[in-house]
Amino acid sequence: MGHRKYSAPRHGSLGVRPRKRAAKIVPRIRSWPTQSWFDLLVEKLGDEAVNKGIAPKPVLLGYVAYKAGMSHAIIIDDRPHTFTSGKEIAIPVTVLDAPPILILGLRGYKIHPMHGLLSFGEVWRSPVEALKELYEKIYSDNPFINLGAKDIVRKYLKGLRKVNPGLVKPEPHSEYGFKFLENNWKEKLERLKAAELADIRVIASTIPVLSGIGKKKPEIIEIKIGGGTLSERIDYAEKLLGNYVTVDQVFREGQFIDIIGVTKGKGFQGVIKRFGVKELPRWHKHRKGSRKIGSRSPGFGTMSETPQPGQMGFHRRTEYNKRIIKIGINGWEVTPKGGFLGYGIVYGPYIMLHGSIIGPRKRLLVLRHPIRPPSWYPLEAPQIIYYSHESKQGV
């Protein structure tokens, strides 16, 4: 490694330039897959998938969840053509807190000959009744939640008003202290359905008061609907308006998904830490500076490949084809002793993924049906032999 004394190539890909801070902590979804995972299973496996009860249908192509923490498990390796097929293997797993999401609105799109998809109109409907129903169905018997349905609705509406004051207004004499503004949603929905739409998408909201992160302001995100014909997708969107969606209605155990989110932020860093270049040993020209970049090309308007100081981390990134090991309803089944470090208890529905994923704990992540699916299409999840509930304190 003597040559490293004089030359050490920079680390990191030039394909992710510019390495700047993400504009928002809630990532924007730039592209959606043309087929859902269910469509792919039926297309690739045929009757084998149909016999499992899988059928092409309209489904949300995305979901949102919060990263809780990691543990490890022992599973039976079900991957074909590997030397560990059918054997027990130990794997790292990541647990995501995935409380249900509320569908607050619909947005219709038309095709503009010059600009592509353009928003045609929106419909918003109150989610209060759905939130009360959701609480009674999933969280009313939860021993870790001390809030009633009225408190959950009030906290949610209070947080939603901080995100979008045009949706919620204070009403001190009402049951919850706030009121969701619907503004003739039925008439707007009929007008939207009567138009010649090119696409329709849902506007979903998280319910952070039902997660373990202890905040009230929800995140709002637009999600595309895939599968079926356009009329079937419009009917499906109409059924979802004002209701809630759980994670098992969007994904299936054993399938692959993409993770879109913002990575851990490390601030402004120099070239040694940011690109892993070599700091030269001390010699007489060290007076010119240590950990400096040296001379650069004066090429204005050209791409600079020279390592330079700048932002490190807090980048919007996408991880492809992460496999869902398990989807569950009771989060305390996978919460380790003492809770996840810096997160606490997962109260409700959760997702267990194989391996590690981007972002720190509590970070919102968008889960999407795979846009570049692998060549293997598993129908079932691998069998879990053991899951570690040991405390992560001091690890």
Salt bridges, closest charged atoms under 4 A:
ASP77 OD2 - ARG79 NH2 2.94
ASP78 OD2 - ARG323 NH2 2.87
GLU122 OE2 - ARG107 NE 2.76
GLU129 OE2 - LYS132 NZ 3.80
ASP151 OD1 - ARG154 NH2 3.82
ASP199 OD2 - ARG201 NE 3.22
ASP199 OD2 - LYS224 NZ 2.86
GLU219 OE2 - LYS215 NZ 2.26
GLU222 OE1 - ARG107 NH1 2.46
GLU222 OE2 - ARG201 NH1 3.19
GLU238 OE1 - LYS193 NZ 2.97
ASP258 OD2 - ARG368 NH2 3.01
GLU279 OE1 - ARG291 NH1 3.68
GLU319 OE1 - LYS322 NZ 3.96
GLU380 OE2 - LYS52 NZ 3.26
GLU380 OE2 - ARG252 NH2 3.86
GLU390 OE2 - LYS337 NZ 3.80
